[in-house]
């Protein structure tokens, strides 16, 4: 009997193929004819579903197969995007230097890291978006490069060292002043006058930075640009997202998620602590951060418990493919000129200012978003709608530095700064569209399932609440204009008289019913009630 049941279960994965089932069936001392008889009977058995154990096995295999398929599809996408980026090298020569030494399927990650660093250099630039065009927008990014250990994330460190050079150089003045002040403070006796703390500009901050220090430096990092006071962007770069998440869960640098959430749109924040080191004031959050890390670290950063915060759609999460046992190309000649070109452009971008003339790109991004929003509407996919809404910001922000470099000859110099209008074209839109497509696809890859789950859970919760509310309303509607405790029990489906009296008490407190009098039944005085005409909520 056990062998027969095994045959019934195994036929599910053999697609009811008798020959295949004969090959996988154990014999257990039976001859071929006896096993054939069992197989024949099992395949004639009406399909009633498969066993719990088999469902678990097939479910696990199905999930694994699905994940493997998704990874394979993403790796194919990365290769395709790499080819598209490579095709843009003649129009944006700096991309060749950004992607130097990398495999083609790593180009998207390099594009986003370089774009994030370059837009931080362009902190004095603004643009107008189709949403609230009256506001001047800043170039903001929250970039995560996600790959397995030893998958080649070190390229980001190279780009950081070259492209953040102007900020590192400027920060040295402020850091030297602060260190000198601290040394003087330590050397002064208890009864001697302490030196006054200098107000300096320090924009580069490691992940292990106290909130008080971070906010103080952010408020201090201001410049007057074209007659207006402008708060410059802070920048954080770290190669260990896991470590970053850990250190931000304790100590004086505890959890900067509030700042991370507000940074993407430069939203207003503030603090009011009693200690002397904390600034008592409101401020706008201007902070770009770039981290590299593993998929496990990303799950700690964004998960189903905090998905509703909106952090996921603010992040640009770009995957790095597996190396598939391929060695990187061996460099026989060191290309110093490539590094120098990147550094040279970094100092140029650090000297740009003004409103960027990218209205044509904004118009194209509006149409791009509208087309995909229409698709989301047809599919009734609230998950797609959520993941789609901020993609256009990413497309504009990351493409802006490369577009400005391409049109550099159209700019003019005002003192130490470069500024001026320029005309974008189809080639600029090709880059912006590619970046926007990458952003949306990666959003779906990393967060699509969580987005679907979020709305499924939300619908279930809403359905539960509506069901409870409907039961109350229906019960109230079914009550006659004048009623008794027994009527309440019947209409509300209540079995206990005390529970019915409790419901009556609540309705009286809400003033939707009132007592209308008493009556005697079997020698017992009972109460009657009536509706007041007030609508129940």
N, C-alpha and C positions, 0 to 999 in steps of 0.2 A: 504493500500500500504506500509506503514511504517513497519507493522508487517511482511509482506511478505519479505521486504528487510532485516529485522533482521533475518528471517529464512534462507535466502540465505547466509548471513554472518556467522551465527552460525553453519551451516552445515560443514564449514571448520574445526572447532575444534571438531565436532562430527563424523568426517570421513564419512560423508554422511549416517550415521546410523539413519534411520527414528525413531526408538524406542527411541534412546537416545535424538534425537532432540525434540521429543514430551515431554520428561521429563523436558527439560530446557526452553522450549518456554513459555512465559507469556500468560495468557488467555485473559486478558483485556475485560472480559464480554462475550467472544465467547464461544460457547459450544464445546464439544470434537470433534464433526464431522467437524465443521468449521475450527478448528485448524489443524485437520488431513488433510483437503483439502489444507490448506496453506503449510503444511510440504511436502505433496506429490508433489505439484507444484514446491516448492523450490528445492527439490532434483532432479527434472527432468531438472532444468535450466542448460544449458551448463556452465561448469566452465570457468569463464572469469577472474579469479583472485579474491582476496579478497580486501575489502575496505582498505583505508589508515589507519583508526583507528585500524582495526583488524591486519594489518601488524605491526603497532607499538606495539600492545599488544603482538602479537606472537614473534616479534623481541626481545622485552624486556625480555619476559619469556625465550626465547631461549638463550639469552646472560647469564641470571641468571643461567639457567640450565647448560650451558657450564662451567661457573665459578665454580658452585657447584661440577660438575663432576671432574674438574681439581683439586680442593682442596681435594676431596675424594681420587683421584688417588695418589696425592702427600702424603697424610697421610698414605696410604697403603705402598707407597715406603719407607717412613721414618721408618715404623714398620719393613719392610723387611731389610732395611739397619741396623737397630738396632740389629736384629737377627744375621746378618753377623758380626757386630762388636763384639757382645757377643761371637760368635763362635771363635773369635780371642783372647779372654781373656787368654787362656792357653799359647799362644805364645807371647803375649804382656801383661804381668800382670799389667803394669802401666795403661792400658786402663780401668781396673776394678776400679782403684782409680779415674781416670778422670771422669768416668760415675757414681760415687757413689751417691746414693740418687735420681737418675733421672729415669724417665720412659724410656722404651726401645726406643720409637720413638723420644726421645730427645738426644740419643747417638750421632747421626751424628753431631749435633751442638756442643756438648762437644768435640768430636774428632777434629773438625776444630779450636775451640778456643784454646784447649791445643796445637795442632800442630803449630798454629800461634805463641803462646808464646814461645814454645820450640825452634822453628827454629830461633827466635830472640836471644835466649840464645846462639845458635850455630852460631853467627854472624862471627866468625873467620874461619868458614868452607866454602869450595867452592866445585863445581862439574862442570863437562863438559856435555853439552847438545848436541843433534844431530844437532841442528841449530847452525852454527858457533862453532864447537867443539874446535877451537883454543882459545876461550875465557873462562876464569874461571867465573862461575856463582855464585851468592850469593843466599841465601835462603830468598825469599821475599814473603810477603803475605799482602793482603788487604781484611780483613774479615768482613762481616756484618752478624749478626744473626738477622733474621727478624721474629717477632711474635707479636701477639696482646698484648695489655696491660694485665699484670698479667698472662702471658702464661708461666712463669718460666724462664725468661732470667737471673735471679739473679745468676744462677749457674756460669755464666761467671765471676762474681766478685770474687767468691771463687777461681776459677782457677787462676785468675790474681794475687790475693794476695799471693798465694802459689808459683806459677811458676815465677813471676816477682821479687821474693824476692832478688835474687842476684843483679839485676840491681838497685833496690831500695837501697840496702845496699851500693853499689859502688857510686851511685849518692849522697848519704848523705855527703860524703867528699867534693864533688864539690859544693853542695848547701850551706853547712856551710861556705865554703870559700867565696862564692859570697855574702852571707848575712853579713858576717863580714866586707867585703870590703865596702858594701853599708852603713853599720852603721858607719864605719870610715869616709866615704865621707860626711855623713850628719853631723858628729860631728866636722869636720874641719871648721875653719873660712874661709871667702872668700879670705883672703890674705895668707893662709897657704898652704903648699905643699899638694897636694892630693895624696893618696896612689895609687900605680899602680894596675890596675885591673888584678886579677889572671886569668890565662888560665886554665880552669878546664874541666872535662868531666862530662856532664849531659845528659843522654840519654832519660830519661822518661819525656814526655811532655803532659800536658793536651790539650784538644782541643782548649782552650782559651790561645793560645800562639802566640805572635807577630811573624810575618815572620822573622824580623831581629834577634830576639832572637833564633828562631828555627834554622835558617841557620847558625848563629854564633856557636851555640852548636854543630850542625852537623859537621861543619868543624873542630871544636876543638876535637871531639870525635875520636881520632886516636890512634892506637897502632902499634908498630913494631912487626909483626908476621913472624917468619922465615926470618928475614932480610928485609921484605917488609913492607912499611907503609900501614896500612889498616884502612879505615874509618868504624867505627862501626855503627850498625843500631840504629836509633832513634826508640822509641816505644810510641804509643799513644793508650790508652784504654779509652773508654767512654761508659756509659750505656744509653746515650740518643742521638741517632743519630739525632733526630729532633733538639735538642739543638745545636748539633755540626754543622749541616747545617746552622742554623740561625746565630751563632756567627761567622762563616766563611764568612758571607756576608757583614760585615762592620767592622769598627775599624781597628786597626793596625794589626790584625790577619786575614785580609780580604782574602777570597777565596784561599785556598791552592790546588785547583784542578790541577793546573799545576804541583805542586809537587807530588800530588797523581798519576797523569798519568805517571810521570817519575820514580816514586819509584819502580814500578813493575820490570822494567828491569835495574834499577840503571843507568838511562840515565844521561848525562851531562847537567848541568844547570849553571846559573850564574846570577850575579846581579851587577849593577853599579849605585848606588844611591849617591847623594851628601852629605847626612847627615853622621855625624861622627860615628854613631852606626852601619852602614852597612859595611860589609866586601866587598872590591872590588876584587873579584876573581871568578874563575870558580870552580865548585865542582860537585861531583856525588851525586845523591839523594839516600841515604840509609835510608829508613823509612818504618817500618811495623806498620800498624794500625788495631785495632780491635774495632768495634762498635756494640752495640745491639740497635735495634730500631723497629719501627712499619712499616707495609706496606705503610702507608701514608708518613712516613719519607723517605722511599726508593724511592717513586715516586718523591719526591722533589730532591733527590740526582741524580737519573737516570730517564730521561724522553725522549720523542720523540724529544724534541728540542736539547738535548745534546748527544743523543745516538751515533752519529757519531764520538764522541771524542775518543772512544775506552775504556772508563772507565769500561763499563759493563763487558767486557771479562777479565779485570784485577781483578775484584772483585770475591770473593768467598761468594756468598749469600746463606746462609743455612736457610731454614724455620723452625720455631717451630710450631708444630701442636696445634690445639685448645685443651683445657683441657677436653672438653666434660663432664663437671661437675664431673670429677674424682678428688678426693683428692689425694695428694701425700702420699706415705707410711709414716706412723709416725715412726720416729726414736726413739727407746727406749734406745739405747746405742750409745754414741758418739764415733765414730771411729777416735781417735787421730792418730793412727798408719798410716792410709791412708793418712792423711794430711802430716805427717812427711815424708812418702815415696815420695810424690810429691815434697816436698821441697828439699829433699836429691838429687833427680834426677835433679832438677833445678840447683843446685850448681855444679853437675857433668857435665851437658851439657854446663854450662857456662865456663867450663875449657876444651872444645874441640877445636881442630884446625886442619887445613890441608885440602887437597883435598879428598873428599869422594869417595870411590871405589864403585860406583853405576852404572857402565856401563851396566850391565845386565838389570837393571831396565830401563835405558834409551833406550836400544834396544827394550825391550818389549813395552815401551810407543810409540816408533816410529811405530811399527807394529800396535798397537791399533789405533793410529791416522790414519794410512794409510787405515785401513779397513773402518773406519767411513768416511774418506774423499772420498773413493770410493762410499760409499752409497750416500753421499751428491751429488757427481757427477752424479750418476744415476738418482737421484731425481731432478737434476738441481736446488738445493737449495743453493743459495748464503748465505742465513741466517744461515743454518747449518754450512757451511764452516767457516763463521765468528765466530760463537760461539764455534767451535771446536778447533780453532788454538792454543789457549793458555791452553787448558785443561791439556795437558801433563806436563806443568810447575807446575801446582797446584798439580797434582798427585805426582810428585817427591818431591816438597818442603814440603808438609804436611806429607808425609810418612817418610821422611829422619830422623827426631828425633827418631821415634819409631824403625826404622830399626837399627840405631846406638845403641840404648839401648839394643836391642835384641842381638846384636853382641859385646856387651861391653867387654866380656872376650877376644876377639881377638885384642883389642887395647892395647897399651902400654903407659907408662907415660914418658914424657920429661919435667922435672922440675915440674911446676904447671899444665901442660897441658896434655890431653890425645889425642892420635892420632894413626894412623896406618891403614893398609888395612884390609878388611874383605870380606867375600864371601856372596853375597846375594843368596837367593834361591826362590823356588816357593811360600813359605809362605810370603816372603817379597813382591813378585809380587802380591799376593792375596790382601794384604793391599793397595798397590799402585793402583791396578786396581779398587778396591772398591772406593777409594777416587776420582779417575778420573771419574768413572761412576757417582758418586754423583755430582761432579762439572758440568758435561755436562747436566745431567738431571735438575739440579737446574738452570743452565743458560737458558735452554729452558723454564722452568716454569716461571721464572721472566721476561726474556727478549726476548723470542721467537717471540711473537707478534710484539714487537718493531723492531726486526731485519727484519722480513718479511715486515713490513711497510716501513722501511728504504730503502730496495731495490725496493719495489713497487714505492715509491716516486722518487727514483733515476731513475728508468726506465721511468717513466712518464716524468720527466724533460728532460732526454736524447732524448726521442721520440719527444718531442716538439721542441728541438733544431735541431734534424735531419730533422724534417718536414720543419722548416723554411729554413734551409740550402738547402734542396732538391728543394724547390720551387724556390729559387734564381738560382740554377744551371740549373734546367729544363728550366726556362724562358730564361736564357742566351743561352742554347744550341739551343733553338727554334728560336733564332734570326738569320736572314740571315747574310751572311758575311758583307754586307752593308745594313744599316737599317735607319729608321726614328723614330721620336717620336711616330708615330702611330703604328709602329711595336713593340715598347717597350710596349705600352699600351696593345696590343693584346697578346703578348707572356707572359707578366708578370701578366696579369689579372688586369690591372690598369685602372680605369675609368677616373681619373682626369689627364689632360695633364701636369699640373704643378708637380704632383707627379711623372710622368714619366720623366720629365726633371730633377727632383731632383735625381732620380735613375741613369740617364745618367751621371750627375755630379759626383756621387760617383764612378761609374765605370771608369770615366776618371781619377779621383784621384788615383784609384788603377792601372791605366795604362793598363787595360784590353781592353779598347776601345779608339779610337781617332776620332777627327772630320775629315771627308774626303772631305767635300765641301758643297756648298749650291745649292739649286734649287728653282725655282719659281713655286708656285701653286696658281691659282686664284688671281694672282697679289701680293701674299705674299711670301717673301723670307724665306725659311726654310732650316734647316741644315740636313746634312746626316752624318752618323757615320759608322765606320768599326771596326771589331775586330783586335786586335794587335797580337794575337797568344799567349798572356800570359794566363796561366790557372787561372780561377777564383777559389778562396778558399771557 
